[in-house]
Amino acid sequence: MIVVTTNQLEGHRITRYIGIVTGEAIMGANIFKDLFAGIRDIVGGRSAAYENELQRAKEIALQELQNRASAMGANAVVAVDLDYETVGANGSMLMVSASGTAVVIE
């Protein structure tokens, strides 16, 4: 399935707009990751643990978006938008949501 952030697909014609489709992933942060991320913040540098968790959440949200679009009869999703938020007590969880328009292309 083609998934793009643009409204059109070069080389393809959209023949039917099916509707809005979404995918979400909420990931809990591990206390040890939090501890090491805090230390990393103090001494500087990047937090590989959080970067990996963010990447995994994005992949889950996009896969869920594709599964839902396919179930609706779509073979592509256009105008995809990714949003990142922290949720839960003290922002202890990471939420990634993906939304777009499910379409049929030829």
N, C-alpha and C positions, 0 to 999 in steps of 0.2 A: 504494500500500500504506500502511495506517495503521500507524504505529510510535509507541508510547507508553511512558512509564515506569510507568503505572498497571497494576493487575492486571485491570481491567475497562474496557470501552469503553461510555460512556454512549450509549444509543440503539442499541446492537448487542448481539446475543447470541452468545457463543462456542459454536459447535456441535461443535468438535473441537480438542483439544490435540494438536499434532503432535510437538513436542519442542523441546529447547534448540537455539538457533541463535546463531552468533557471527560477528563480523567484526573484522578487525584491520588496522591500518596502522602501519608502522614507517617513520619519516622520518629521514633523515640530516640532521644540522645542518651548515651551510656554515661554513667557517672565518671568512669575512668577517662573517656574521651573528653568530657567536660574539664576534668582536672588537668589533663595534658594540654588541652587547648588553652586553658587559662595560663599555664606556665609559658606556652608558646607566645601568647599575647604579651606577656611581660618581657620576654627576651627577644621578641620579634620573630618574624618568619611566617610561614604558612602552616595551616593545620591540615595535614593530609587526611586525618580521620574525618573531619567535617567535610572536606572536599569530596572524599569518596562517598560519604553518606548522601551528600547533595546530588552527586551524579547518579547514584542508585535510585534516589527518589524521582529524579527527572525521567529516568528510563522507565520506571514503573508507571508514572503518570501518562507518558506518551504511549506505552503499550496498552494501557487501559483505554485511552482515547481511541486507538486503532481498533481494538476489540469491539468497542461500542459502535464505532462507525461501520465496521464490517457487518455487525448484527443488524444495522439499519439498512443494509444493502449498498453502502458506499464503497467505492474503490479508491478514494482519495479524501484528504482533509486539507482545506485551504484556510488561510487567515488564522493560523495557530498562534496563540498567545500563551506564554508561560508566566506564572506568578509564583513567587516564593514568599512564604510567611512563617513566622514562628507562632506557635499556639501552645496552649496548656499553661499550667502553673509555672511562672517564671520563664516563660518562653522555652520550655524544656522539650518541645517537639517541633519538628520541621515539617511544613506542609508545602508541597508543590502541586499546583493545579495547572492543567493544560486544557484549553478550550479552542474550538475552531468550528468550521462549517463542513459537515459531511456532504460530499458531492459524488456524482458519477461523472467520470471523464471517458472520452474515447480517444 
